[in-house]
């Protein structure tokens, strides 16, 4: 058993995989369905991918990741259900933000799903004294398969109810549909990420100009 555990720990060690550029974990979560409307690429193929997202996003500590990896091997059906639930939550978050950005009516089903997830999250939250004074919200231990979805749901509803909502944008690239929170000083950020899409657009403009000047 010890050997199996050690093997699992070794097998999951890897560099960060998810590109977390959105400035809000709920938007980074939306971006785990890549090329959503063109050629969808699912980045959360297994429950372990969901755990890895939680690890990359700083939602899970190393012991919590180890525990969820171990539990998902022991209870694969429950892990699969949690993955399915996570994807449904992701799509609900996407649909609500998409409607807001496109000035369309918010789909009631998506809002209801997000509300339900936020209410479930609230049942696992505790106010605890913070170091250096004040208080902060702390979540129950994340041994629960659904635990890492709690802070994601919470981040989504907090953002929707905040004055930052106006700064949630889609990437300006025609082929990229990632969302991000524009926290730049002038709120003129256009790209999800300069290296990912900004440079690509620059190169395209350069070639268009070059072609035009020939
Ligand atoms: Zn982009």
Boltz pocket constraint, residues with backbone or C-beta under 6 A from the ligand:
constraints:
  - pocket:
      binder: B
      contacts: [[A, 171], [A, 172], [A, 173], [A, 176], [A, 177], [A, 178], [A, 191], [A, 192], [A, 193], [A, 196], [A, 197]]
      max_distance: 6.0
